[in-house]
Amino acid sequence: MSATPNLVAYADARPVLLGEVALALPGHAVIGRVTLGRGARLGAGSVIRADGHYVRAGDDLELGRGATVHIAHDLHPTLIGERVCVGADAVVHACTLGDEVVVEEGAVVLDGARVGDGVVLEAHSVVFPRSVLEPGTLYSGSPARPLRRLDSSERAERARALRSRNAADAAAADWPCRTLPQAAAAEVFVAATACLQGQVRLGQAGSVWYGCRLDANAAPIELGARCNVQDNSQLLARGPGIVLGEDTTVGHNVHLADCSVGARCLIGMGSRIAAGTVIADDTFVAAGCTTLAGQRLDGGLVWGGRPARVLGELDQTKRRLVLLTVQTYREYARVLGQAQRA
């Protein structure tokens, strides 16, 4: 197994390593203003991306297959303590994790959250923005709620079990990277560790980020102008295909099956959109949301939960957030695209 990390500069910022990396599997990427401690283990397709703000991680960080660490543009950095273990397909975003935290598979930690030392976050849980998780506690659910206190032996066993599962994933460490020609559309950015197969059509100024898997071998995937599909999201077209309207954002580690998403939508991190779902224009889907097959999400609303239900009106603050995200990602893509083509 390789221990040579894939370090990518963002503008003038290049990742800083404070010691040797223990494991660096195919398809991973470390981008921008990252400071990474000693002994990191970077699973296949894992991403640490620090463009708009910085990421600082302590010693012995472990990221499972397709895990993502990111920031909130010029608002929140991500700070990670020592001996933190993150499972496959999980997201750590613009938050603070203490020492010896365990984030199991598919879990999402959101902006401004503070996770205390020795917390275990169960698989597919969602830590809502600005939450505070007490040290030495087991949390689960969406939103993540405390289940019980953990003694040191149980926490250590949960960490050991997650590391064992990550190691099993590492045994199948392939991570193919097949990007479309840059001439696919004007100003398109496709990250070098993404994999696009089959009938993928990208609109002008669209972007597909690190670790994304777009499988259009059986049916087309079409992204409207200025769409961005963020790191480690998976789009699988098997029936009628997938269509995304213009100015739509698909957040980190989202899974989309055959569905239709309108214009100016945001699909929150870690969401699971089932086949046959129809999402109307101007819809905000909260992080960790799941839809039912064939479900319709009406526009002008915020949807969330499992399964998706209406949480409220789409106010002007969230409408501005959708458009600001699109603008921010165009700038990220411009800077990284120039470097990638150089």
N, C-alpha and C positions, 0 to 999 in steps of 0.2 A: 504494500500500500504506500502511496506517495505521501510525503510530508512537506512537499513544496507548495506553499499557498499561492493562489491566484489573486494577486494584488492589483487593483485597478485604481488609478488616480482619478479624482474628480477636480477639475480645474487645477489649482496648484496644490491640492491636498492629496497626500498619498498615505495609505495605512502604515502605522508604526507597530512593529512587533517588539515586545519587551523580552522575548526569548523564543526558543524554537517551538514550532508547531508540531504536535505529536502525530496528527493524522489529518490529511487533506485529500478528500476523495473527489472523483471526477465531477465536474459541473458546478462545484462551489465557486463563490466569488466573495471577495472582501473589498469594499469600494469606499474611497473617500476618507473622511475624517475619523478613522477608526484607530483606537489604541487597544491592542490585543495582548493580554498577558501570556505567560508561559504555558506550554503544554496543551494548547487548544486542540480540540478534535472536531473537525469540520466535515460533517456528513455529506454524501453525494447531493448535489444541488442546493446545499444550504447557502444562505445569503446573509451577509452583514453589510448593510448599505447606509452610509453616512454622508449624504450630499448636502442637504439643507442645514443640518446640525451635526453634532458629534456623537459617537458611540465609544464608551470606555468599558472594557471588560477585564475582570481580574483573571488570575491564574486558573487553569484547568477548566475552562469553559468547554462544554460539549454540546454540539448541535446535531440533532438527528437529520435524517434524510428529508430534504425539502423544507427545513425550518428557516424562518425569516426573522432577522433583527433589523429594525428600521427606526427612524426618528420622525418627529413632526417638524415640518419646515419652519425654521427659525423660531420655534416655540418651545419644544422640549427635546433635550438630548435623551439618550438611553444609557443608563448606568447599570452595570452588572457586576455583582460581587464575585467572590472566589468560589470555585467548585460548584458552579451552577450547571445543571443538566437540563436540556431542552429536547423534547421528543420530536419525532417526525411530524411534519406538516403543521407545527405550532408557530405562533407569531408573538414576538416580543416587540412592542411598539411604543417608543417615546415614553418610557417608564423607568422605574428604579426597582431592581431586584437585589435583595440582600445576599449574604453568603449562603451556600448550600441549599439554594432553592431548587425545587424539582417542578418542571413544567411539562406535563405529560402530553401525549400525542394530540394534535389538533386543537389544543387550548390556545386562547388569545388573551393577551394582556394589553390593555389599551392606554391611551395617552394620559400622562400625569398620575397613573397609579403608582402606589408604593407598596412593595411586597416585602415583608419582613424576613429576617434570617430563618432558614429552616422550614419555610412554607412548602407544602406539597399541593399543587394545583392539578386536580384530576383531569383526565382526558376530556377534550371537547368543552371544557368550561370556558367562560368568558368573564374576565375581570373588567368591569365597567370603568370609564374614565374617572380619574381622581379618587378611586377607591383606595382604602388603606387596609392591607391584610396583615393581621397580627402574627408575630413570629411563632414558629413551632406549631402551626395549625394546618389541618387538612381542610381544603376548600373544594367545593364542587358546584356545578350548575351555571346557569346564565340568568341573572348575574351570579357570580361565584359567591357562595355563602359558607360560613364556617360549619364544619361537621363535628370536629372534635379536636382536642389537643393531641399532639404526637409526642411520644417519647423518642429519644435519640436513636434507639434501635429500630423502631418502625420507620422513621424517616430514612435512615441509612438503607433499610431493606427496599423501600420504594425507589430510592436512587439507584441501588444496585440492579433492581429489576428493569428500570428504564434503560440503564446503560447496556444491559444484556440485550434488550430489544433493539437498541440502536446498533449494537454490534452485529446482530443477525441481519439487519438491513444492509450493513456495510459489506456483508458477504456477497450481496448482489449490487455491487457498487457502480454498475454501468449507468451512465447519464448521457445519452446521445444529444448532440447539439446540431440542429439542422435549421439554420436561419434562411429566410427568403432572401433573394437578391435585393440589394438596397434600392434598385430601380423599381421595386414593386409599386411605389407611389412617392410623390414628392415629400421630402422631409421625414420620411419614416425612420424610426429607430427600432431595431430588433437587437436585444442584448445577445452577446456572444454565447451565453450558456442556455439560451432558450431553444426549444425544439418545435418547429412548425412543419407539419406534414400535410400534404394533400391540398385541397382547394381552399386555401386561406387567402382572403383579400383584405388588404389594409388600406383604409382611407388616408387622405392627405394628413400629414403631421400626426399620424397615429404612432403608438409605441407599445412594444411588448417587452417586458422586463425580465430580469435574470431568473433562470430556472423555470420559466413558464413552459407548459406543455399544451400545444394546440394541435389536436388530432382531427383533421378534416379529410381523412382518407375515404370515408364512406359518405360524407355529406359536407356541404360548404360551411365555412365560418367566415362571416363578413363583419368587419369593424368599420363603423362610420368615421368621418373626419374627426381628428383630434381625440379619438378614444385612447385611453391608456389601460393596459392590462398589467397589473402590478405583480411583483415577484412571486414566483411559485404558484401562480394560479393555473388551473387546469380546465381547458375547454374541450369537451368531447362531443363530436357531432356524429350521430349514428342514424338518425331518422331524417326529419326535414332540415336539420342544420341549426346554426346559431347566428342570430343577427343582433348587432349592437348599434344603436343609433348614435348620431354625432354627439360629441362632448360628453360622453359617458365614461365613468371610471369603474373599473373592476378592481377592488382592493386586493391586498396580499392574500394568497392562499385561499382564494375562492374556487369552488368547483361549479362549473356550469355544464349541464347536459343540454340536449336540444331545447332551445328556448328563444324567445324574442324579448329584447330589452330596448326600450325606447330611447329617445334623446334626453340629454341632460339628467341622467340617472347616476346614482352612486350605489354600488353594491359593496357593502361593508366587509371588512376583513373576516376571513374564515366562514363566510356564508356558503350554503349549499343550495343551489337552484336546480330543481328537479326538471326532468323532461316534460315538455308541454307547457311550462310556465310562460305566461305573458305578463310583462312588466311595462306599464304605460309610461309615456313621457313624464319627466319631472317627478320621479319617484326616488325616495331615499330608503334604502334597505339597510337596517342597522347590522352591526357586526355580529357574526354568529347566527344569523337568521337561516332558517330552512323553509323551503316551500314544498307543497304537495304537488304531485304530478298533475299537470293541467290547471294549476291555480292561477287566477288573475289578480294582479296587484294594480289597483287603480292609481292614477297619477295625482300629484298635489298632496301626497300623504307620506308619512313616515311609517314603515312597516318593520316589525321585528318579532322575535320569538320563534318557537319551535312547536307547531308550524307557524308560519307568518300570520300576524294579525295587525290591525291598524293600531299604531301607538299615538298618532296625533297628526296635526296639519304640518305641511312642509312650509315652515316660516321663512322669512327673508334671510335670516342668518344662515340657515342650512342651504338655501338656494345659492347664496354667495359662496358658501364653502364648496359646493359642487363645481362652480365655475372657477374658483381660485385653485382647486386641485388640478383642473385641466391646464390652467396657465402655468402652474408650478411644474407639472410634468413635462410640458413642452420645453421649458427651460432646462430641466434635468436632461431631457433627451437631446437637446441641442448640444450641450457641453459634452456629454458622454459619446454622442454620435460622432462629433468631430474627432475626439481622441481615438475612437474605435476604428475610424476610417484612415487615420494617419499611418 
